[in-house]
Amino acid sequence: MVASLVPSLPLQTHHFPFRNCSFPTLSFPSSLSGFPSPFPSHKKPLRLKTAPSASTQTGSPSTPSGSPPLKAAKYKKPLEEIYNVRVERGVSEERLKTLGVDRWSTWVTGRCRLPWNWDVDQQVYIVKGTVKVVPGGCGERCMRFEQGDLVRYPKWFEADLYFEGPYEERYRFRAYGED
């Protein structure tokens, strides 16, 4: 019906750079200007405000309000989440009794570095000391576990273990899915 009243309406394209897309919209002739248009009437593409890069910062505020420019914070997932290492910190005596930790095998070492591969899930309760766990290919990031932590290392996990002094742990091996 509208096509018969207005046989050819010019098309106008709106660009939305933040979505890398555009879509055509109808541009109504001035004779229909008394009616509100259901289409957006932006003349300029929308632009998102971004913080200036480090190369453009000169020490003087570059925002209109005079406040210093914002810097984007980088969020990095915890390594425990990335590698599926489960940790319970400061485990209660009741929980230890429930798990039967006093019946688990004991392992003791001093200050050393130990490259390790887990062929099965291993659950560890740290009785004494601390260990720094650096997953293979992780660079400088590490996980740190200390006395009182209950740690579950997943099958196929590879890491270097750095024991920073006298260390004692209770451990047991678990089948996949056992909690």
Secondary structure, DSSP 8 states (H G I E B T S, - for coil): -HHHHSS---EEEEEETTTTEEEEEE---GGGTTS--SS---SS---------TTT--SS--STTS------------HHHHTT-EEESS--HHHHHHHTGGGSEEEEE-SEEEEEE-SSEEEEEEEESEEEEEETT-TT--EEEETT-EEEE-TT-EEEEEE-S-EEEEEEEE-TT--
